[in-house]
Structures are given as C-alpha cells and as structure tokens.
Amino acid sequence: MKFIYTFISLLLIIFFSIDYNLFGIKDKAYKKYPNLVLGKKLFNEKSILNHLNNDHNVKFLPDTQFTKINFEKVKLSFEKEVQSKDSKKIYSKEEARRVFFIELIENNIWIIDFFGNFYLTNIKELNKAKNEKEILSLKNINSNFPNKSVLGSLVYKNNIYIYSSERKHDCWYMSVHVAKIDSQNLNFKNFFKSDECAKNYIEIGRMQVYVHKGTKGILITSSTHPAGDFSNYTDKNPQDDNSIFGKILFIDLNEKKSIVFSKGHRVAQGLYVENDLIISTEHGPKGGDEINKILFNKNYGWPISSYGEKYVGGYTERPYYLKDHKSHGFQEPIFVFAKSIAISEIIKLPNNFSDHFINNFIISSLNGFSLYRVKFDEKYTKVLFFEEIFIGQRIRDIKYHNIAKTILLTLENEGEIGLLY
C-alpha cells in the first residue's frame, strides 16, 4: 500500500510540475514534445498518453521527414509603447508587436509594424543576436507615413509600397502609399485610395506585381470584418460587382486605376505570383481554409460555397454553405484544410535550401502555429503532399534570404524573428 501511495504521489508531482513549470520540467517537456503547446487545456481535458500516441511518425524540429532543419529565435527591441497616429491611443509593447511584416532589401532586413513604424537591421546583426542570445536592437527609420493601419507591404524596384486602411466617420478606406527606398528617411506619396468605404475593418492583405494583358500593375487582396468576433460574419460584398471588397484587385502602375481581377474571396492573406501563375491562400470560416489558383474574372464562391461551416456551437443536421463549387459556377480550390489552420502567407522556396525540398512552397499559419511544406503538380491543379513543421507561435509573414539560405518568420506571440536554416 505504501508503494501505491508513493507512486501516486510521484505522478501528482510530475503532473503539477509540468503544469506549473517546476524545475523547468514544463519547458523540457515542450522542447521534446512541442505539440503540447497547442492544447492550452491539455492537462485538464486530455491525458498526455493519448495525445502522444496520436503523434505516430510525426517529426519535430530539428527533424523533418527527410532532413534536419535548425530553428532559432531572436527577440526584437520594439518600442516599449506605441501611439496610434489615428486614434492617439497608447498601445503596450505586447499590442505593438502583434502584427508586423518583413522585407528584404539588398543586404538589409526591413521591419514594418502595424502602426506604420519602420525599422532596419541585417542578417549579420540577426545572427549575432542569435548566437549571443541577445535582444536585437533595431534602427528606426524616419518617415511621413500617414495616419493609417498597415495591412501589408511590397518592395518593387526601388520603391516600397504600403497597403493600409484609414478610418473616417466610422467607415474604413483602403489605400496604398509608395516611397523611394531610403534607409534614412521615407517620403511617402499616395498611390491608390478607394472611393468605396467599408462599414467594417479592412483585413490584413497581400500585394504582388503582375502583368495583366500587357500592363504592369499590382494585385492586392481586399476583405473586411466587423470589430470583435467575426467568426459567423458574412456579407454580400464578395459577390457584388460594384464593391471592391472580398476581391483580388489589379491596380495599373501607371494609371493607378483598379479593376476586379477575381471575386468571391473571404479573407485572402497569402499571395504568390510567378509569370502567369497566381496562388492565393484564404481563411475559411470554421474550417475550410483554401489554397486557390487565381484566374482572371473567376468567382471563388464565398459566401455561397465553402468547405467550412458557421460557428454555431455543436453539430448541425444540414450544412450552412454549399459543399460544392464547380456545379454552382465557382472555381474549386486546389486544396482545403478541413480543420482551419488560420492560413496566412505563401512563398516558393528556392531549391538551394535543401535537396529534399525541391520545387516546394512554404505556407505559414496563425492559429496553426506551424509552417506547411507543400508541393503541387506541374499544372497547379492539386497538392501532391504537404508536411506540417511545428513552430509554436503565430506566423504571419515569411521571407527567404537567398544568400544566407535562411527562412525568416515573423513570430507574433513574442515579437521575434524565427530563423530556419
């Protein structure tokens, strides 16, 4: 009997040690089994044994399916607090680092936060901070960026384009500003502003340069959502030809006029362009995150068709959305994540990263806390395979540093840059 009591006591000590990180046991457990981070209530709702048994043949960094990848994190020295240029509200350091983007310009790494602040570093400084386990100091770049919330960025030739939104009289306008690249001072000018305003917030989007019918311009994703919980939010804009929202737009670089390139999109937060190929990633509602091959003047179905469902609490007898695209005149996705990963950016990984990762794409996720290594068929009509690479934080933006052969990730939970090499 004494042995049984001792054994039970030992189990309780292990259980509560992991829960409260006594002697660092929780950190060690998460390092060995990082998927435990995903279940915030794991210890209250599931047994550890059952959870680990579900990880049969799952690889965790530095292991992937066929190779080892090093993963390091570097914390960034964002401002202690940020004042919104729009509302004059003071945001904490934690709020300020929630959304940020990275751009690679020559040997420099540019960091743009949600509030329109611009910072500068480089791969050498990043590696130095990584090796010495230090917080990376960032150089502030002066700019005249107006009172807007940053939704995305794009570098083309010697210019940096910033996609943003501005609130006026409880209505939101989308706009793009452009400045010549200058590491000392950025002088922004208006490039595009929507005539239409949205009654709800404009979501994070993406921009890519594209040539449409011989004219060079910018493809830009546009979508909206209301304040607070928008899980069950639907509107008519994605199917309304008179609205620019719920669309992918094409903006002529010379005339600065926009046309609707495709419609029926929910929240497209990833965009890749290579010659005539356009791939987008799009949030579904409850489930149904999509990878789409974008074609001019096509309709992608939202909010009529979706492989996701409304957040109604529990199961329903009938689906709310149509579970087919093609038979209703819509474009079918290339691939659908039945369980949402909060899909975000997509890039094509150069073949010099790994001989095991040839012609692969990398997709980032927010609530999925992971990257997804993906390979398409030659015509980009289906996904041949994907591999989940667990990171443990929300990842909004990804870039590849070709010289360093390193994937850079924006890690939003802790305001860090992740490095995969």
Beta strands, then each sheet from edge to edge (+ up, - down):
strand 1: 71-75
strand 2: 81-83
strand 3: 90-92
strand 4: 100-105
strand 5: 108-113
strand 6: 118-122
strand 7: 139-143
strand 8: 149-156
strand 9: 159-167
strand 10: 172-180
strand 11: 185-186
strand 12: 189-193
strand 13: 201-202
strand 14: 207-212
strand 15: 215-222
strand 16: 224-225
strand 17: 247-252
strand 18: 258-263
strand 19: 267-274
strand 20: 277-283
strand 21: 289-293
strand 22: 298-299
strand 23: 335-337
strand 24: 343-348
strand 25: 361-365
strand 26: 370-376
strand 27: 383-390
strand 28: 395-401
strand 29: 406-411
strand 30: 416-420
sheet 1: 1+ 30- 29+ 28-
sheet 2: 2+ 3-
sheet 3: 4+ 5- 6+ 7- 11-
sheet 4: 8+ 9- 10+ 12-
sheet 5: 13+ 16-
sheet 6: 14+ 15- 17+ 18- 22-
sheet 7: 19+ 20- 21+ 23-
sheet 8: 24+ 25- 26+ 27-
end
